[in-house]
Amino acid sequence: YLGGEWYRSGKALNKWNSIRDFIEGVNYLRENDVIDSKRLGLITSSAGGIIAGAVLNEEKNLLQSILLFSPFINPYDTLQNPN
């Protein structure tokens, strides 16, 4: 655990920090031959859909597949709906 400041630096308006952290983490694993990048996928649900969608848009060749379960990909519209 890296602490509260690190946690807060990756949420809300700082969400891009989380996305960059994810991309950099995957790149580190690839560059150090820890993973087989030809067989790398992401499985996520709920708010993880925000990061998965952003990663797909920013680095389309980073992952071979993405599987989303009930993704929370449009938080603005969802949070505006009172139901």
Summary of the structure (lengths in Angstrom):
residues: 83
radius of gyration: 14.2
end to end distance: 35.2
largest distance: 47.3
contacts: 189
relative contact order: 0.15
helix: 54%
strand: 16%
